């Protein structure tokens, strides 16, 4: 086989088809009508302006997380701790809002400070993972995973402890903030906040530009592809890893801040909503290329939102979207692996 | 076991690692296999022990043509290999390590294994506690454990790859005694080494490999001179070198001590002057790479100091980037692993090494830079070629092209290893150009001709021992070969003591 665009396209398409086949099998085993289920997912994500807006609401934090992860993947790091970084972003944002809500300042300024605080929080949490790796020799996957649990525990403690609702603490989170502290919602929509879409789009463009166009991005690539050679070439390796952690944390923190200021308007126990893990999948699926992150993240967000219809209409569990997303990633990566082997084999034979 | 190799050939790409090797080793023989680095010893042993399949030729064990499919298959057929770094399991207990890979079945009968182990250990007078952990053993004891394990598995041919590196003298004597005993019982032994002395003490016969081919065999009594000649080739008269004028001091290494994993080097003194070329000779792993790395700040010495320039700026303890800023460049031998970044293009490498300022990459300037360097260094590749797509020679040219303009000192590991003649000549012409501009060069090579031809002075490393810098003009290939093989060190040490 030749290493051509055509073979690449064939394999990508084949992977998607296989993922659909497997998901269909799962549906059949579950005793559901596959076509009916797919129809509902599609209708549930683009069937009306309102659900389409919901897709965008889900797209923003997912794309932010993915953008951040593209930076850490570029430098060769598996920042699985991004979930905790999103959570800490949300916590810092909530904290800033709580401190400033009675200050009488302009709400716009308060929201801005809260968002910045969230970014700092996410970044600090990411730097903690980086410091554990750099100075403690703890692999970033283990450190990140551990810190994810710590972040969840911290979040729960705040919700059920110091920041609990007056009267009785609740799984539904802290008391919602005053409407003036919500990120402005688009007219005629219930949840869509145009400003957050700007964040996401600018974010992914910044990451794309940074990786493809700057010296810093090139150095990240060099460290990611071969840290030993990068060091000999004069690039300080651990410093670049720390910087990429910090950057990814900024994006994760921003995602957390968006969740608080634009989606839930309070701190809830599952504030990260799994966008970090989903972002890892999106990043893997796009082969760590920023150019494809936005559309694929949109597709995943659509699957997420669309599958909410399943339990309502078909009495199926909404985790079906997870099955489809997971198999998709597996098959695409499997396809890349098989293709690489075939190309290598035919090269050896030649 | 009577082992017969007939026309064994193995290619790696265009490199012929084994070239029609034919050798017959009767039962009970201790056969020495000699050769310099890259001569094809390891490849041949790996073919015998099932790691590689030969491209041509056949292996006969006790007269039967045999196919050895895998290392597991090899031991099934009675071929046991003792690797230079023991392939054991440091976190396990000795007895578990012993049982692993054996025929013990799913639930090993430990009691039987313990009995067998103790019986074997008693036979060879090894004292290893079977309940201790492997990582608490010395290298020599781990070797003994491996030998016992291979014997237990029924090895009738024992291959030992550089077994005397990193073990103590009594352990070495014990090993030799054991091997002689085994041979007297009919065991066939292949002893791969570069230490002439060990081979001469132990072996009944030696075979010398050179550039993949068997160039000669010799029985007792051995003639060292003839062996050295077989290993390194005949003396070639060299063109007279241009006289080198000592310039300013560039690097001053004083009483340097470095601890490696297996060897330690002590008391290395070296003053390098502008435009000078220093060759570091020795078999791979004799300490020269450690020393070169320390000169670049890549590894830290445990004693002594490194100073730069006439004003003796102390750089001891500083990292590689500090050395780099001072104009010290380091070119490692593992080009794609340590020097270049596979996946990045030539242009991207030039951008990185040039350290261009600003935030955004100036693609136009970068492309111009790449084109200029590609032309200047005659690299067969395009600016947008990924470095891994270049041939070895062109990768090496690229490495030189990446060097910044004014450098004090270039440290090179194996500047021309694996390169064809054209590239070799070219690389050295470029390095010599640098010397003419006042840059000093310290390089490692296992090619003695290269060492003698290009160096002004030579330091020889052998198992952690280091000669003082020797005048290259007064060295011969034979003398260098003997030093590398561990001979004549008394005279060197006497000279030092005398001075």
Contacts between the chains, C-beta under 8 A, distances in Angstrom:
chain1	res1	chain2	res2	distance
A	213	B	360	5.4
A	213	B	361	6.0
A	214	B	359	5.4
A	214	B	360	5.5
A	214	B	361	6.4
A	215	B	351	7.1
A	215	B	356	6.5
A	215	B	358	7.0
A	215	B	359	6.8
A	215	B	360	7.6
A	215	B	361	5.9
A	216	B	359	7.2
A	218	B	344	7.8
A	218	B	348	5.9
A	218	B	351	6.2
A	218	B	352	6.4
A	218	B	361	6.5
A	219	B	352	6.7
A	221	B	341	7.8
A	221	B	343	7.7
A	221	B	344	6.5
A	221	B	348	7.7
A	222	B	341	4.8
A	222	B	344	6.1
A	222	B	348	7.6
A	222	B	352	5.8
A	225	B	341	4.9
A	225	B	342	6.4
A	225	B	343	4.5
A	225	B	344	6.5
A	226	B	336	8.0
A	226	B	337	7.4
A	226	B	340	7.6
A	226	B	341	4.5
A	226	B	342	6.5
A	226	B	343	7.9
A	228	B	337	6.5
A	228	B	338	4.8
A	229	B	336	7.9
A	229	B	337	7.3
A	229	B	338	5.7
A	229	B	339	5.4
A	229	B	340	5.6
A	229	B	341	4.9
A	230	B	341	6.2
A	230	B	352	7.8
A	231	B	320	6.8
A	231	B	321	8.0
A	232	B	320	7.2
A	232	B	330	6.2
A	232	B	332	6.6
A	232	B	338	6.0
A	232	B	339	5.7
A	233	B	339	7.8
A	233	B	341	7.4
A	233	B	349	7.4
A	233	B	352	5.1
A	233	B	353	5.6
A	233	B	402	7.4
A	234	B	321	6.3
A	234	B	324	5.4
A	234	B	352	7.5
A	234	B	353	6.9
A	234	B	355	6.5
A	235	B	352	6.7
A	236	B	321	6.6
